[in-house]
Amino acid sequence: MPLLYLAKVNLNSKIFDVYDKKLNLKDVCDDIYNNIQIGSDYMTTHEDKYNDSLGNTLSYTKRSTYTFQELEKIENGIVTGKLVRSFNKPTEKLDANTNKMIVTYNEENVSIYFYYDIYREMITFCERQTFGYNQFMEAFTYLLNKCVGRYEFQIFLQKDKNVLEEKMKALKAVHKVNATLIPPNSNEDDMNDLRQLVYMQQCIDTNRICI
């Protein structure tokens, strides 16, 4: 079962205006709901390493681009969608002219589905093998700030157990559930039937290990 993360969205800028009642937090949330959209991107680069066919450690520049995709705005300030990471990864291919293997780079994509309750200021998501929660929060923060330019937001993981349980109970609806059904192991009756087969008796006679 995947690990579910809950992140808190904080308003960093103009927060004192909220305290002084010069700014209504609901108006800020309305701006988020109206302006969060597909179209912006966030790019990062860092040096990474891989081993070639001879076991040598080589380095290359990994470039990642993050975008919102498949956004859906639901009533009551709920936004669902996918945060997509596109990145380059070293691989090899056969050069048809020289019949030698050469290093090339594939463009790969991985996405994280999220559930963003704007008025409760929380985002629920699961991390992926090549897309961790720190990358998710960093990219989501940047894209959110880019979509809603009037304010500045910061996102961090909700770690307080009691607060986490309270907010999980506040989720209003589950729109889709994916389930994998795994058949049970064979029962003892099936195993007894198997033991009656001729080849199983032959295994016993030859002192081989049997089920």
Secondary structure, DSSP 8 states (H G I E B T S, - for coil): ---EEEEEEEE-TTHHHHHTTSS-HHHHHHHHHHH--TT-EEEEEEEEEEE-TTS-EEEEEEEEEEEEEEEEEEGGGEEEEEEEEEEEEEEEEE-TTT--EEEEEEEEEEEEEEEEETTTTEEEEE-BTTB-HHHHHHHHHHHHHHHSTTS-EEEEE---HHHHHHHHHT-----------------HHHHHHHHTSHHHHHHHHTT----
